Amino acid sequence: MAGHSKWANIQHRKGRQDAKRGKIFTRLIKEITVSARMGGGDPDMNPRLRLAVDKATENNMPKDNIERAIKRGTGDLEGVSYEEIRYEGYGIGGAAVMVDCLTDNRTRTVADVRHAFSKHGGNLGTDGSVAFLFRHCGQLVYAPGTSEDKLLGVALDAGAEDVVANDDLSIEVITGPHEFSAVKAALEKAGFKAEVAEVTMKPATDTPLAGEDAQRMQKLIDALESLDDVQEVHTTAVMDEAS
């Protein structure tokens, strides 16, 4: 498809996320709190918490905020109790969408998510309706021009599952969720700095969208991401960079 560039889509997504940085601290605090509640307050013994703390540090969250969130999760401080909910649905052109939420009010959250889908041309599906189209994994993406041969050797030695060279010359390193931190650290030690580094739900297939369809899909994603209870939105949609 003309203009279909994974790298351009990644940069576009990053730019839109940066524009919404006011909500990042709130979402990170929720994630740290839930991670500590589920797996304990020691990041060295709790991989999910370690990822959340690392992300908070990368976003310049004050250490005191991180420590308070951990203490709320472990029960050492009083705080709101959040539960994890995942909603699945369809966007423009049948693109699959998964919405990960942390909420203290399930009724409010499902109403908000359903409204965003219906208002912007999508529809909320049932549990399991699109989950099979995504894979839970670690993903590191490197800019076009990165040495594939050098990166390949370091990544595989560190325990990566796959290294993929995209048509636009960007390079993806795929890891298991639990191997992500070790692979990321090994690559950074070797001098490779990822543009995107996250444990995510990676789509197994792409749904290319262009023109008005791409614009409508972006509005749906924006509407979902703007909801206070939404942590992450995953989609198979790949928007034409010219849209």
Secondary structure as GFF3:
##gff-version 3
##sequence-region A 1 243
A	DSSP	alpha_helix	6	18	.	.	.	ID=ss1
A	DSSP	three_ten_helix	21	23	.	.	.	ID=ss2
A	DSSP	alpha_helix	24	39	.	.	.	ID=ss3
A	DSSP	alpha_helix	47	58	.	.	.	ID=ss4
A	DSSP	alpha_helix	63	74	.	.	.	ID=ss5
A	DSSP	beta_strand	83	90	.	.	.	ID=ss6
A	DSSP	three_ten_helix	92	94	.	.	.	ID=ss7
A	DSSP	beta_strand	96	103	.	.	.	ID=ss8
A	DSSP	alpha_helix	106	119	.	.	.	ID=ss9
A	DSSP	beta_strand	123	124	.	.	.	ID=ss10
A	DSSP	three_ten_helix	131	133	.	.	.	ID=ss11
A	DSSP	beta_strand	134	142	.	.	.	ID=ss12
A	DSSP	alpha_helix	148	158	.	.	.	ID=ss13
A	DSSP	beta_strand	162	165	.	.	.	ID=ss14
A	DSSP	beta_strand	171	175	.	.	.	ID=ss15
A	DSSP	alpha_helix	180	189	.	.	.	ID=ss16
A	DSSP	beta_strand	196	203	.	.	.	ID=ss17
A	DSSP	beta_strand	207	209	.	.	.	ID=ss18
A	DSSP	alpha_helix	211	225	.	.	.	ID=ss19
A	DSSP	beta_strand	230	235	.	.	.	ID=ss20
A	DSSP	beta_strand	237	239	.	.	.	ID=ss21
###
